[in-house]
Amino acid sequence: MRTIQILGTGCPKCKKLTEVAELAAKSTGVAYTLEKVTDINEIMKFGVMMTPALAIDGDVKTVGKIPTVEDICRMLA
Amino acid sequence: MSTQQGTGCCGGTKLIFACSGAADVGAVADLAARKLTREGVGKMFCLAGIGGRVNGIMKTTEAAETILAIDGCPLGCVKHCLEQAGFTAFRQIQLADLGLEKGKTAVNDTNIAKVAAKGATMLGGGGCYPG
C-alpha cells in the first residue's frame, strides 16, 4: 500500500496536485492511501518550505510545482 | 527550521544559506540571515540539509526562485556546499568583501545590519511570506 502525501494548506494548486496524484495512482492500479498534510509545522518536518509538495511513502518527490500524471506514475512504479 | 517561518505557497521563495561557522564572521553571517528572514526579505534555510542531501531540503532548494549564500570568510563553505550538491545559480555574499575579517569582527548590530543590507540588495528587497 503506497501512501501519497499532498503537502499544502489547500490553495488551488494544492487541490490540482491532489487531482493529478489520484489520477496517476488510479491509472497505475496501485493500492494507495491519500494523505493531505495541511499543518505548516507538519509540512516543515518534511524539510519542505514551499507548497504544494508531493511525497510518496514519506519521501519528498516534488516541491513547489505540479508534476504531470506521467511523472507521478513513474514515481509510483 | 524555525517554527516561526511559514511555507510559501506555490513557489517564488528566496532562500538564504549562511555558513553559521564557528568564528565571529560565521555568527554575523548567521544572524544576518535571520534578520533578513524576520524582515521578510527571504527565508533562511538549512545548509546542513544541503550537506546531508536531505531530500525535502534538496527538493525545496531546487524549487527556489533565488538562492543567496552568505559566506563568513574566503573559504567559501556555503558556496562549496551548494556547488557540490549541484546548485550553481546562486548569489553570494563574502563578508571579507564587506571589510569584515575573521577574528576581527564584532558580532554586533552594526555588522549584522551591514551584511543584511547587502543581502537585501542582492535579493531585490521586500517580500511577503505567509505563516
N, CA and C atoms of all chains as a GROMACS GRO file, in nm:
protein
  624
    1MET      N    1   0.086  -0.119   0.000
    1MET     CA    2   0.000   0.000   0.000
    1MET      C    3   0.090   0.124   0.000
    2ARG      N    4   0.077   0.206  -0.101
    2ARG     CA    5   0.159   0.327  -0.109
    2ARG      C    6   0.084   0.442  -0.042
    3THR      N    7   0.158   0.527   0.023
    3THR     CA    8   0.098   0.645   0.084
    3THR      C    9   0.137   0.767   0.003
    4ILE      N   10   0.038   0.831  -0.054
    4ILE     CA   11   0.061   0.953  -0.132
    4ILE      C   12   0.026   1.072  -0.043
    5GLN      N   13   0.124   1.157  -0.021
    5GLN     CA   14   0.103   1.271   0.069
    5GLN      C   15   0.107   1.402  -0.008
    6ILE      N   16   0.002   1.479   0.007
    6ILE     CA   17  -0.004   1.611  -0.055
    6ILE      C   18   0.023   1.713   0.055
    7LEU      N   19   0.130   1.785   0.040
    7LEU     CA   20   0.168   1.884   0.142
    7LEU      C   21   0.125   2.022   0.094
    8GLY      N   22   0.034   2.083   0.166
    8GLY     CA   23  -0.013   2.216   0.127
    8GLY      C   24  -0.131   2.257   0.210
    9THR      N   25  -0.152   2.387   0.215
    9THR     CA   26  -0.257   2.439   0.303
    9THR      C   27  -0.394   2.444   0.237
   10GLY      N   28  -0.400   2.404   0.110
   10GLY     CA   29  -0.532   2.396   0.046
   10GLY      C   30  -0.559   2.497  -0.064
   11CYS      N   31  -0.454   2.556  -0.119
   11CYS     CA   32  -0.471   2.653  -0.226
   11CYS      C   33  -0.512   2.579  -0.354
   12PRO      N   34  -0.552   2.651  -0.457
   12PRO     CA   35  -0.592   2.585  -0.582
   12PRO      C   36  -0.486   2.491  -0.640
   13LYS      N   37  -0.358   2.528  -0.626
   13LYS     CA   38  -0.254   2.440  -0.680
   13LYS      C   39  -0.243   2.312  -0.597
   14CYS      N   40  -0.266   2.321  -0.469
   14CYS     CA   41  -0.264   2.202  -0.384
   14CYS      C   42  -0.378   2.107  -0.425
   15LYS      N   43  -0.492   2.164  -0.453
   15LYS     CA   44  -0.607   2.083  -0.496
   15LYS      C   45  -0.579   2.020  -0.632
   16LYS      N   46  -0.516   2.093  -0.720
   16LYS     CA   47  -0.482   2.041  -0.851
   16LYS      C   48  -0.384   1.926  -0.839
   17LEU      N   49  -0.286   1.941  -0.751
   17LEU     CA   50  -0.188   1.833  -0.730
   17LEU      C   51  -0.258   1.708  -0.679
   18THR      N   52  -0.355   1.726  -0.592
   18THR     CA   53  -0.431   1.612  -0.540
   18THR      C   54  -0.502   1.539  -0.654
   19GLU      N   55  -0.565   1.615  -0.741
   19GLU     CA   56  -0.636   1.555  -0.856
   19GLU      C   57  -0.540   1.476  -0.944
   20VAL      N   58  -0.427   1.538  -0.976
   20VAL     CA   59  -0.328   1.474  -1.064
   20VAL      C   60  -0.272   1.348  -0.999
   21ALA      N   61  -0.245   1.356  -0.870
   21ALA     CA   62  -0.188   1.240  -0.799
   21ALA      C   63  -0.287   1.124  -0.795
   22GLU      N   64  -0.413   1.155  -0.771
   22GLU     CA   65  -0.513   1.048  -0.766
   22GLU      C   66  -0.534   0.986  -0.904
   23LEU      N   67  -0.531   1.069  -1.005
   23LEU     CA   68  -0.544   1.020  -1.142
   23LEU      C   69  -0.430   0.925  -1.175
   24ALA      N   70  -0.311   0.963  -1.137
   24ALA     CA   71  -0.193   0.880  -1.163
   24ALA      C   72  -0.203   0.747  -1.087
   25ALA      N   73  -0.241   0.756  -0.960
   25ALA     CA   74  -0.250   0.635  -0.878
   25ALA      C   75  -0.353   0.540  -0.935
   26LYS      N   76  -0.466   0.592  -0.976
   26LYS     CA   77  -0.572   0.507  -1.031
   26LYS      C   78  -0.530   0.448  -1.164
   27SER      N   79  -0.457   0.522  -1.243
   27SER     CA   80  -0.417   0.470  -1.374
   27SER      C   81  -0.312   0.360  -1.362
   28THR      N   82  -0.233   0.362  -1.254
   28THR     CA   83  -0.133   0.257  -1.236
   28THR      C   84  -0.193   0.134  -1.171
   29GLY      N   85  -0.312   0.152  -1.108
   29GLY     CA   86  -0.375   0.039  -1.041
   29GLY      C   87  -0.311   0.005  -0.908
   30VAL      N   88  -0.219   0.089  -0.862
   30VAL     CA   89  -0.151   0.059  -0.735
   30VAL      C   90  -0.245   0.089  -0.618
   31ALA      N   91  -0.236   0.008  -0.516
   31ALA     CA   92  -0.316   0.033  -0.395
   31ALA      C   93  -0.253   0.151  -0.322
   32TYR      N   94  -0.334   0.245  -0.282
   32TYR     CA   95  -0.277   0.364  -0.219
   32TYR      C   96  -0.374   0.424  -0.118
   33THR      N   97  -0.315   0.504  -0.030
   33THR     CA   98  -0.395   0.591   0.056
   33THR      C   99  -0.348   0.733   0.029
   34LEU      N  100  -0.440   0.825   0.035
   34LEU     CA  101  -0.408   0.965   0.010
   34LEU      C  102  -0.413   1.041   0.141
   35GLU      N  103  -0.305   1.110   0.171
   35GLU     CA  104  -0.299   1.186   0.296
   35GLU      C  105  -0.272   1.334   0.263
   36LYS      N  106  -0.354   1.419   0.317
   36LYS     CA  107  -0.332   1.562   0.296
   36LYS      C  108  -0.270   1.621   0.422
   37VAL      N  109  -0.152   1.676   0.407
   37VAL     CA  110  -0.082   1.737   0.520
   37VAL      C  111  -0.098   1.889   0.506
   38THR      N  112  -0.179   1.946   0.592
   38THR     CA  113  -0.211   2.088   0.578
   38THR      C  114  -0.150   2.175   0.688
   39ASP      N  115  -0.107   2.112   0.795
   39ASP     CA  116  -0.047   2.188   0.905
   39ASP      C  117   0.095   2.229   0.868
   40ILE      N  118   0.123   2.359   0.879
   40ILE     CA  119   0.253   2.410   0.834
   40ILE      C  120   0.369   2.345   0.910
   41ASN      N  121   0.352   2.324   1.039
   41ASN     CA  122   0.460   2.261   1.117
   41ASN      C  123   0.485   2.118   1.072
   42GLU      N  124   0.378   2.048   1.037
   42GLU     CA  125   0.393   1.911   0.987
   42GLU      C  126   0.459   1.911   0.849
   43ILE      N  127   0.423   2.010   0.767
   43ILE     CA  128   0.484   2.022   0.634
   43ILE      C  129   0.635   2.046   0.647
   44MET      N  130   0.671   2.131   0.742
   44MET     CA  131   0.814   2.164   0.757
   44MET      C  132   0.894   2.045   0.809
   45LYS      N  133   0.828   1.949   0.874
   45LYS     CA  134   0.900   1.829   0.919
   45LYS      C  135   0.952   1.747   0.803
   46PHE      N  136   0.894   1.768   0.684
   46PHE     CA  137   0.943   1.700   0.564
   46PHE      C  138   1.065   1.773   0.505
   47GLY      N  139   1.101   1.887   0.563
   47GLY     CA  140   1.210   1.967   0.506
   47GLY      C  141   1.162   2.053   0.392
   48VAL      N  142   1.031   2.068   0.382
   48VAL     CA  143   0.970   2.141   0.271
   48VAL      C  144   0.936   2.283   0.315
   49MET      N  145   0.973   2.379   0.231
   49MET     CA  146   0.948   2.519   0.262
   49MET      C  147   0.847   2.581   0.166
   50MET      N  148   0.818   2.510   0.058
   50MET     CA  149   0.725   2.564  -0.041
   50MET      C  150   0.620   2.459  -0.073
   51THR      N  151   0.502   2.508  -0.100
   51THR     CA  152   0.396   2.416  -0.136
   51THR      C  153   0.334   2.458  -0.269
   52PRO      N  154   0.268   2.368  -0.341
   52PRO     CA  155   0.239   2.231  -0.299
   52PRO      C  156   0.360   2.140  -0.312
   53ALA      N  157   0.362   2.037  -0.235
   53ALA     CA  158   0.469   1.938  -0.243
   53ALA      C  159   0.405   1.799  -0.241
   54LEU      N  160   0.475   1.707  -0.305
   54LEU     CA  161   0.427   1.570  -0.313
   54LEU      C  162   0.529   1.478  -0.249
   55ALA      N  163   0.481   1.392  -0.160
   55ALA     CA  164   0.568   1.289  -0.102
   55ALA      C  165   0.501   1.154  -0.123
   56ILE      N  166   0.581   1.053  -0.142
   56ILE     CA  167   0.528   0.917  -0.154
   56ILE      C  168   0.600   0.831  -0.051
   57ASP      N  169   0.522   0.772   0.037
   57ASP     CA  170   0.578   0.691   0.147
   57ASP      C  171   0.681   0.771   0.227
   58GLY      N  172   0.652   0.900   0.248
   58GLY     CA  173   0.737   0.984   0.330
   58GLY      C  174   0.856   1.044   0.259
   59ASP      N  175   0.876   1.009   0.133
   59ASP     CA  176   0.990   1.058   0.055
   59ASP      C  177   0.943   1.173  -0.035
   60VAL      N  178   0.998   1.290  -0.016
   60VAL     CA  179   0.955   1.407  -0.093
   60VAL      C  180   0.997   1.390  -0.239
   61LYS      N  181   0.899   1.405  -0.328
   61LYS     CA  182   0.926   1.387  -0.470
   61LYS      C  183   0.931   1.520  -0.546
   62THR      N  184   0.838   1.609  -0.517
   62THR     CA  185   0.836   1.739  -0.585
   62THR      C  186   0.798   1.847  -0.485
   63VAL      N  187   0.850   1.966  -0.512
   63VAL     CA  188   0.821   2.081  -0.426
   63VAL      C  189   0.791   2.202  -0.514
   64GLY      N  190   0.685   2.272  -0.482
   64GLY     CA  191   0.655   2.398  -0.547
   64GLY      C  192   0.606   2.389  -0.691
   65LYS      N  193   0.566   2.271  -0.734
   65LYS     CA  194   0.516   2.257  -0.870
   65LYS      C  195   0.418   2.140  -0.877
   66ILE      N  196   0.350   2.130  -0.990
   66ILE     CA  197   0.257   2.020  -1.011
   66ILE      C  198   0.315   1.930  -1.119
   67PRO      N  199   0.358   1.810  -1.084
   67PRO     CA  200   0.412   1.719  -1.185
   67PRO      C  201   0.298   1.666  -1.273
   68THR      N  202   0.336   1.608  -1.384
   68THR     CA  203   0.235   1.551  -1.473
   68THR      C  204   0.191   1.415  -1.420
   69VAL      N  205   0.081   1.367  -1.476
   69VAL     CA  206   0.033   1.233  -1.438
   69VAL      C  207   0.141   1.131  -1.469
   70GLU      N  208   0.206   1.148  -1.584
   70GLU     CA  209   0.312   1.054  -1.624
   70GLU      C  210   0.428   1.054  -1.523
   71ASP      N  211   0.464   1.173  -1.478
   71ASP     CA  212   0.572   1.185  -1.378
   71ASP      C  213   0.536   1.106  -1.254
   72ILE      N  214   0.414   1.123  -1.207
   72ILE     CA  215   0.374   1.057  -1.082
   72ILE      C  216   0.363   0.907  -1.102
   73CYS      N  217   0.319   0.864  -1.219
   73CYS     CA  218   0.314   0.720  -1.249
   73CYS      C  219   0.454   0.660  -1.237
   74ARG      N  220   0.552   0.734  -1.287
   74ARG     CA  221   0.691   0.684  -1.278
   74ARG      C  222   0.736   0.676  -1.134
   75MET      N  223   0.694   0.775  -1.054
   75MET     CA  224   0.731   0.776  -0.911
   75MET      C  225   0.670   0.657  -0.837
   76LEU      N  226   0.552   0.616  -0.883
   76LEU     CA  227   0.482   0.506  -0.816
   76LEU      C  228   0.528   0.369  -0.863
   77ALA      N  229   0.600   0.368  -0.973
   77ALA     CA  230   0.642   0.239  -1.031
   77ALA      C  231   0.748   0.170  -0.946
   78MET      N  232   1.456   2.385   1.138
   78MET     CA  233   1.395   2.507   1.083
   78MET      C  234   1.310   2.575   1.188
   79SER      N  235   1.308   2.704   1.183
   79SER     CA  236   1.231   2.780   1.280
   79SER      C  237   1.083   2.756   1.260
   80THR      N  238   1.009   2.733   1.369
   80THR     CA  239   0.866   2.716   1.354
   80THR      C  240   0.799   2.850   1.332
   81GLN      N  241   0.876   2.958   1.340
   81GLN     CA  242   0.817   3.088   1.313
   81GLN      C  243   0.807   3.112   1.162
   82GLN      N  244   0.877   3.030   1.086
   82GLN     CA  245   0.871   3.050   0.942
   82GLN      C  246   0.749   2.981   0.888
   83GLY      N  247   0.689   3.042   0.790
   83GLY     CA  248   0.578   2.976   0.725
   83GLY      C  249   0.627   2.919   0.595
   84THR      N  250   0.541   2.848   0.526
   84THR     CA  251   0.578   2.799   0.395
   84THR      C  252   0.524   2.896   0.291
   85GLY      N  253   0.593   2.905   0.182
   85GLY     CA  254   0.547   2.987   0.072
   85GLY      C  255   0.460   2.900  -0.016
   86CYS      N  256   0.337   2.938  -0.036
   86CYS     CA  257   0.251   2.858  -0.120
   86CYS      C  258   0.283   2.882  -0.266
   87CYS      N  259   0.302   2.774  -0.336
   87CYS     CA  260   0.316   2.780  -0.481
   87CYS      C  261   0.445   2.845  -0.529
   88GLY      N  262   0.556   2.828  -0.461
   88GLY     CA  263   0.685   2.870  -0.513
   88GLY      C  264   0.715   3.016  -0.494
   89GLY      N  265   0.822   3.064  -0.564
   89GLY     CA  266   0.860   3.205  -0.558
   89GLY      C  267   0.939   3.240  -0.436
   90THR      N  268   0.997   3.145  -0.368
   90THR     CA  269   1.067   3.171  -0.244
   90THR      C  270   1.214   3.204  -0.268
   91LYS      N  271   1.264   3.296  -0.187
   91LYS     CA  272   1.406   3.333  -0.191
   91LYS      C  273   1.471   3.269  -0.068
   92LEU      N  274   1.561   3.176  -0.090
   92LEU     CA  275   1.624   3.104   0.021
   92LEU      C  276   1.763   3.158   0.051
   93ILE      N  277   1.793   3.163   0.179
   93ILE     CA  278   1.921   3.216   0.226
   93ILE      C  279   1.994   3.108   0.303
   94PHE      N  280   2.119   3.085   0.266
   94PHE     CA  281   2.203   2.988   0.337
   94PHE      C  282   2.323   3.063   0.395
   95ALA      N  283   2.343   3.049   0.525
   95ALA     CA  284   2.456   3.115   0.590
   95ALA      C  285   2.550   3.008   0.642
   96CYS      N  286   2.678   3.042   0.643
   96CYS     CA  287   2.774   2.941   0.688
   96CYS      C  288   2.755   2.910   0.837
   97SER      N  289   2.714   3.008   0.914
   97SER     CA  290   2.692   2.988   1.058
   97SER      C  291   2.811   2.921   1.123
   98GLY      N  292   2.931   2.954   1.072
   98GLY     CA  293   3.051   2.887   1.120
   98GLY      C  294   3.093   2.929   1.260
   99ALA      N  295   3.198   2.866   1.308
   99ALA     CA  296   3.240   2.883   1.447
   99ALA      C  297   3.298   3.020   1.478
  100ALA      N  298   3.349   3.088   1.377
  100ALA     CA  299   3.417   3.216   1.401
  100ALA      C  300   3.318   3.332   1.413
  101ASP      N  301   3.373   3.448   1.448
  101ASP     CA  302   3.291   3.568   1.463
  101ASP      C  303   3.214   3.600   1.335
  102VAL      N  304   3.279   3.586   1.222
  102VAL     CA  305   3.212   3.616   1.095
  102VAL      C  306   3.102   3.514   1.064
  103GLY      N  307   3.117   3.393   1.113
  103GLY     CA  308   3.013   3.292   1.096
  103GLY      C  309   2.889   3.330   1.174
  104ALA      N  310   2.911   3.385   1.292
  104ALA     CA  311   2.798   3.430   1.374
  104ALA      C  312   2.728   3.548   1.307
  105VAL      N  313   2.806   3.640   1.252
  105VAL     CA  314   2.746   3.756   1.184
  105VAL      C  315   2.666   3.710   1.062
  106ALA      N  316   2.722   3.615   0.986
  106ALA     CA  317   2.652   3.562   0.869
  106ALA      C  318   2.519   3.499   0.910
  107ASP      N  319   2.524   3.420   1.014
  107ASP     CA  320   2.403   3.353   1.066
  107ASP      C  321   2.298   3.455   1.108
  108LEU      N  322   2.339   3.552   1.187
  108LEU     CA  323   2.243   3.649   1.241
  108LEU      C  324   2.188   3.741   1.132
  109ALA      N  325   2.270   3.767   1.029
  109ALA     CA  326   2.221   3.848   0.917
  109ALA      C  327   2.113   3.771   0.840
  110ALA      N  328   2.134   3.641   0.825
  110ALA     CA  329   2.035   3.558   0.756
  110ALA      C  330   1.904   3.557   0.835
  111ARG      N  331   1.915   3.551   0.965
  111ARG     CA  332   1.794   3.551   1.050
  111ARG      C  333   1.724   3.686   1.045
  112LYS      N  334   1.803   3.791   1.038
  112LYS     CA  335   1.745   3.926   1.029
  112LYS      C  336   1.668   3.942   0.898
  113LEU      N  337   1.727   3.894   0.791
  113LEU     CA  338   1.660   3.901   0.660
  113LEU      C  339   1.531   3.820   0.661
  114THR      N  340   1.531   3.710   0.733
  114THR     CA  341   1.411   3.627   0.743
  114THR      C  342   1.302   3.701   0.821
  115ARG      N  343   1.340   3.762   0.932
  115ARG     CA  344   1.244   3.837   1.014
  115ARG      C  345   1.183   3.951   0.936
  116GLU      N  346   1.262   4.010   0.850
  116GLU     CA  347   1.218   4.127   0.774
  116GLU      C  348   1.140   4.087   0.649
  117GLY      N  349   1.133   3.956   0.625
  117GLY     CA  350   1.054   3.910   0.511
  117GLY      C  351   1.122   3.923   0.376
  118VAL      N  352   1.252   3.946   0.377
  118VAL     CA  353   1.325   3.961   0.250
  118VAL      C  354   1.348   3.825   0.185
  119GLY      N  355   1.374   3.726   0.268
  119GLY     CA  356   1.397   3.590   0.220
  119GLY      C  357   1.374   3.496   0.336
  120LYS      N  358   1.407   3.369   0.314
  120LYS     CA  359   1.390   3.271   0.420
  120LYS      C  360   1.521   3.196   0.442
  121MET      N  361   1.572   3.203   0.564
  121MET     CA  362   1.691   3.125   0.596
  121MET      C  363   1.655   2.978   0.589
  122PHE      N  364   1.742   2.902   0.529
  122PHE     CA  365   1.716   2.760   0.513
  122PHE      C  366   1.837   2.682   0.562
  123CYS      N  367   1.824   2.549   0.562
  123CYS     CA  368   1.919   2.464   0.634
  123CYS      C  369   2.036   2.418   0.549
  124LEU      N  370   2.151   2.480   0.569
  124LEU     CA  371   2.270   2.440   0.494
  124LEU      C  372   2.310   2.297   0.527
  125ALA      N  373   2.291   2.257   0.650
  125ALA     CA  374   2.327   2.119   0.688
  125ALA      C  375   2.246   2.018   0.607
  126GLY      N  376   2.122   2.057   0.575
  126GLY     CA  377   2.039   1.969   0.493
  126GLY      C  378   2.092   1.956   0.351
  127ILE      N  379   2.156   2.060   0.303
  127ILE     CA  380   2.220   2.053   0.171
  127ILE      C  381   2.341   1.961   0.179
  128GLY      N  382   2.422   1.980   0.282
  128GLY     CA  383   2.540   1.896   0.301
  128GLY      C  384   2.504   1.750   0.318
  129GLY      N  385   2.392   1.727   0.390
  129GLY     CA  386   2.349   1.590   0.415
  129GLY      C  387   2.259   1.536   0.306
  130ARG      N  388   2.234   1.618   0.201
  130ARG     CA  389   2.149   1.579   0.088
  130ARG      C  390   2.012   1.529   0.138
  131VAL      N  391   1.958   1.600   0.237
  131VAL     CA  392   1.827   1.564   0.289
  131VAL      C  393   1.723   1.595   0.182
  132ASN      N  394   1.646   1.494   0.148
  132ASN     CA  395   1.559   1.500   0.031
  132ASN      C  396   1.467   1.621   0.026
  133GLY      N  397   1.390   1.643   0.130
  133GLY     CA  398   1.294   1.754   0.129
  133GLY      C  399   1.364   1.888   0.115
  134ILE      N  400   1.477   1.903   0.181
  134ILE     CA  401   1.554   2.027   0.175
  134ILE      C  402   1.614   2.046   0.036
  135MET      N  403   1.662   1.940  -0.023
  135MET     CA  404   1.716   1.948  -0.158
  135MET      C  405   1.607   1.988  -0.258
  136LYS      N  406   1.494   1.923  -0.249
  136LYS     CA  407   1.384   1.950  -0.342
  136LYS      C  408   1.331   2.093  -0.325
  137THR      N  409   1.323   2.139  -0.203
  137THR     CA  410   1.277   2.276  -0.179
  137THR      C  411   1.376   2.376  -0.239
  138THR      N  412   1.504   2.349  -0.224
  138THR     CA  413   1.606   2.439  -0.277
  138THR      C  414   1.602   2.440  -0.429
  139GLU      N  415   1.578   2.325  -0.488
  139GLU     CA  416   1.566   2.318  -0.635
  139GLU      C  417   1.452   2.404  -0.685
  140ALA      N  418   1.348   2.419  -0.603
  140ALA     CA  419   1.230   2.494  -0.643
  140ALA      C  420   1.239   2.643  -0.610
  141ALA      N  421   1.345   2.684  -0.544
  141ALA     CA  422   1.357   2.824  -0.502
  141ALA      C  423   1.370   2.916  -0.623
  142GLU      N  424   1.315   3.035  -0.608
  142GLU     CA  425   1.327   3.136  -0.713
  142GLU      C  426   1.469   3.193  -0.713
  143THR      N  427   1.522   3.218  -0.594
  143THR     CA  428   1.655   3.277  -0.580
  143THR      C  429   1.723   3.215  -0.459
  144ILE      N  430   1.852   3.193  -0.470
  144ILE     CA  431   1.931   3.140  -0.359
  144ILE      C  432   2.043   3.238  -0.328
  145LEU      N  433   2.056   3.270  -0.200
  145LEU     CA  434   2.164   3.359  -0.157
  145LEU      C  435   2.254   3.283  -0.060
  146ALA      N  436   2.384   3.282  -0.088
  146ALA     CA  437   2.482   3.221   0.001
  146ALA      C  438   2.552   3.331   0.077
  147ILE      N  439   2.557   3.321   0.209
  147ILE     CA  440   2.630   3.419   0.290
  147ILE      C  441   2.748   3.348   0.352
  148ASP      N  442   2.866   3.374   0.300
  148ASP     CA  443   2.988   3.310   0.348
  148ASP      C  444   3.063   3.403   0.442
  149GLY      N  445   3.100   3.351   0.556
  149GLY     CA  446   3.167   3.432   0.657
  149GLY      C  447   3.311   3.466   0.621
  150CYS      N  448   3.375   3.381   0.544
  150CYS     CA  449   3.516   3.404   0.514
  150CYS      C  450   3.549   3.350   0.375
  151PRO      N  451   3.670   3.379   0.325
  151PRO     CA  452   3.705   3.337   0.188
  151PRO      C  453   3.711   3.186   0.166
  152LEU      N  454   3.699   3.106   0.271
  152LEU     CA  455   3.694   2.961   0.248
  152LEU      C  456   3.571   2.925   0.164
  153GLY      N  457   3.467   3.007   0.175
  153GLY     CA  458   3.351   2.989   0.089
  153GLY      C  459   3.278   2.857   0.108
  154CYS      N  460   3.257   2.817   0.231
  154CYS     CA  461   3.197   2.685   0.257
  154CYS      C  462   3.054   2.672   0.206
  155VAL      N  463   2.978   2.781   0.214
  155VAL     CA  464   2.840   2.775   0.163
  155VAL      C  465   2.843   2.754   0.012
  156LYS      N  466   2.927   2.828  -0.052
  156LYS     CA  467   2.942   2.817  -0.198
  156LYS      C  468   2.980   2.675  -0.236
  157HIS      N  469   3.076   2.618  -0.168
  157HIS     CA  470   3.121   2.482  -0.198
  157HIS      C  471   3.012   2.380  -0.170
  158CYS      N  472   2.942   2.399  -0.058
  158CYS     CA  473   2.832   2.307  -0.024
  158CYS      C  474   2.727   2.305  -0.134
  159LEU      N  475   2.687   2.424  -0.174
  159LEU     CA  476   2.582   2.434  -0.276
  159LEU      C  477   2.630   2.375  -0.408
  160GLU      N  478   2.750   2.408  -0.447
  160GLU     CA  479   2.803   2.358  -0.575
  160GLU      C  480   2.814   2.207  -0.575
  161GLN      N  481   2.861   2.152  -0.465
  161GLN     CA  482   2.876   2.006  -0.459
  161GLN      C  483   2.742   1.936  -0.460
  162ALA      N  484   2.639   2.007  -0.417
  162ALA     CA  485   2.504   1.949  -0.420
  162ALA      C  486   2.437   1.973  -0.554
  163GLY      N  487   2.508   2.040  -0.646
  163GLY     CA  488   2.454   2.059  -0.780
  163GLY      C  489   2.390   2.194  -0.807
  164PHE      N  490   2.401   2.285  -0.712
  164PHE     CA  491   2.342   2.417  -0.732
  164PHE      C  492   2.451   2.514  -0.778
  165THR      N  493   2.425   2.578  -0.891
  165THR     CA  494   2.525   2.671  -0.943
  165THR      C  495   2.469   2.812  -0.960
  166ALA      N  496   2.339   2.822  -0.972
  166ALA     CA  497   2.278   2.953  -0.995
  166ALA      C  498   2.238   3.016  -0.863
  167PHE      N  499   2.336   3.069  -0.792
  167PHE     CA  500   2.305   3.136  -0.667
  167PHE      C  501   2.390   3.262  -0.655
  168ARG      N  502   2.344   3.350  -0.570
  168ARG     CA  503   2.419   3.474  -0.544
  168ARG      C  504   2.497   3.453  -0.414
  169GLN      N  505   2.609   3.524  -0.402
  169GLN     CA  506   2.694   3.504  -0.285
  169GLN      C  507   2.738   3.635  -0.224
  170ILE      N  508   2.734   3.639  -0.091
  170ILE     CA  509   2.796   3.748  -0.016
  170ILE      C  510   2.916   3.689   0.054
  171GLN      N  511   3.028   3.756   0.042
  171GLN     CA  512   3.150   3.715   0.111
  171GLN      C  513   3.181   3.828   0.210
  172LEU      N  514   3.174   3.797   0.338
  172LEU     CA  515   3.189   3.903   0.439
  172LEU      C  516   3.321   3.977   0.429
  173ALA      N  517   3.426   3.911   0.387
  173ALA     CA  518   3.555   3.978   0.373
  173ALA      C  519   3.546   4.092   0.271
  174ASP      N  520   3.460   4.076   0.171
  174ASP     CA  521   3.441   4.180   0.069
  174ASP      C  522   3.373   4.304   0.128
  175LEU      N  523   3.311   4.285   0.243
  175LEU     CA  524   3.246   4.397   0.311
  175LEU      C  525   3.337   4.455   0.420
  176GLY      N  526   3.461   4.407   0.421
  176GLY     CA  527   3.556   4.456   0.520
  176GLY      C  528   3.546   4.386   0.654
  177LEU      N  529   3.475   4.274   0.658
  177LEU     CA  530   3.457   4.201   0.785
  177LEU      C  531   3.547   4.078   0.782
  178GLU      N  532   3.655   4.085   0.859
  178GLU     CA  533   3.754   3.976   0.858
  178GLU      C  534   3.739   3.883   0.975
  179LYS      N  535   3.769   3.757   0.950
  179LYS     CA  536   3.760   3.655   1.055
  179LYS      C  537   3.855   3.689   1.170
  180GLY      N  538   3.802   3.680   1.290
  180GLY     CA  539   3.882   3.707   1.409
  180GLY      C  540   3.891   3.854   1.446
  181LYS      N  541   3.839   3.940   1.358
  181LYS     CA  542   3.850   4.084   1.383
  181LYS      C  543   3.714   4.154   1.372
  182THR      N  544   3.608   4.073   1.375
  182THR     CA  545   3.475   4.130   1.350
  182THR      C  546   3.385   4.116   1.472
  183ALA      N  547   3.340   4.226   1.521
  183ALA     CA  548   3.249   4.222   1.636
  183ALA      C  549   3.113   4.171   1.591
  184VAL      N  550   3.057   4.085   1.673
  184VAL     CA  551   2.922   4.035   1.644
  184VAL      C  552   2.824   4.135   1.706
  185ASN      N  553   2.798   4.240   1.632
  185ASN     CA  554   2.710   4.344   1.684
  185ASN      C  555   2.606   4.385   1.580
  186ASP      N  556   2.514   4.467   1.623
  186ASP     CA  557   2.403   4.504   1.536
  186ASP      C  558   2.450   4.576   1.409
  187THR      N  559   2.555   4.656   1.422
  187THR     CA  560   2.605   4.732   1.308
  187THR      C  561   2.653   4.638   1.197
  188ASN      N  562   2.735   4.541   1.236
  188ASN     CA  563   2.789   4.448   1.135
  188ASN      C  564   2.681   4.356   1.080
  189ILE      N  565   2.591   4.314   1.166
  189ILE     CA  566   2.480   4.229   1.119
  189ILE      C  567   2.395   4.306   1.019
  190ALA      N  568   2.367   4.430   1.051
  190ALA     CA  569   2.286   4.514   0.962
  190ALA      C  570   2.356   4.539   0.829
  191LYS      N  571   2.487   4.552   0.835
  191LYS     CA  572   2.566   4.575   0.713
  191LYS      C  573   2.552   4.458   0.617
  192VAL      N  574   2.564   4.338   0.671
  192VAL     CA  575   2.552   4.218   0.588
  192VAL      C  576   2.408   4.200   0.541
  193ALA      N  577   2.314   4.225   0.629
  193ALA     CA  578   2.173   4.210   0.593
  193ALA      C  579   2.134   4.309   0.483
  194ALA      N  580   2.188   4.430   0.491
  194ALA     CA  581   2.158   4.530   0.388
  194ALA      C  582   2.209   4.484   0.252
  195LYS      N  583   2.328   4.428   0.251
  195LYS     CA  584   2.384   4.376   0.126
  195LYS      C  585   2.296   4.262   0.075
  196GLY      N  586   2.255   4.176   0.166
  196GLY     CA  587   2.168   4.064   0.128
  196GLY      C  588   2.036   4.110   0.071
  197ALA      N  589   1.979   4.212   0.132
  197ALA     CA  590   1.852   4.266   0.083
  197ALA      C  591   1.867   4.323  -0.058
  198THR      N  592   1.977   4.388  -0.081
  198THR     CA  593   2.004   4.442  -0.216
  198THR      C  594   2.014   4.329  -0.317
  199MET      N  595   2.083   4.225  -0.280
  199MET     CA  596   2.104   4.114  -0.373
  199MET      C  597   1.977   4.034  -0.396
  200LEU      N  598   1.886   4.038  -0.300
  200LEU     CA  599   1.761   3.964  -0.316
  200LEU      C  600   1.649   4.052  -0.368
  201GLY      N  601   1.679   4.178  -0.396
  201GLY     CA  602   1.578   4.267  -0.451
  201GLY      C  603   1.489   4.327  -0.344
  202GLY      N  604   1.519   4.301  -0.217
  202GLY     CA  605   1.446   4.363  -0.107
  202GLY      C  606   1.301   4.320  -0.098
  203GLY      N  607   1.236   4.355   0.012
  203GLY     CA  608   1.092   4.336   0.029
  203GLY      C  609   1.052   4.191   0.038
  204GLY      N  610   0.926   4.165   0.015
  204GLY     CA  611   0.876   4.029   0.020
  204GLY      C  612   0.768   4.015   0.124
  205CYS      N  613   0.680   3.922   0.099
  205CYS     CA  614   0.570   3.898   0.193
  205CYS      C  615   0.552   3.748   0.199
  206TYR      N  616   0.564   3.692   0.316
  206TYR     CA  617   0.552   3.548   0.327
  206TYR      C  618   0.444   3.512   0.426
  207PRO      N  619   0.366   3.402   0.394
  207PRO     CA  620   0.264   3.359   0.487
  207PRO      C  621   0.325   3.290   0.606
  208GLY      N  622   0.250   3.272   0.709
  208GLY     CA  623   0.290   3.195   0.826
  208GLY      C  624   0.358   3.276   0.933
   0.00000   0.00000   0.00000
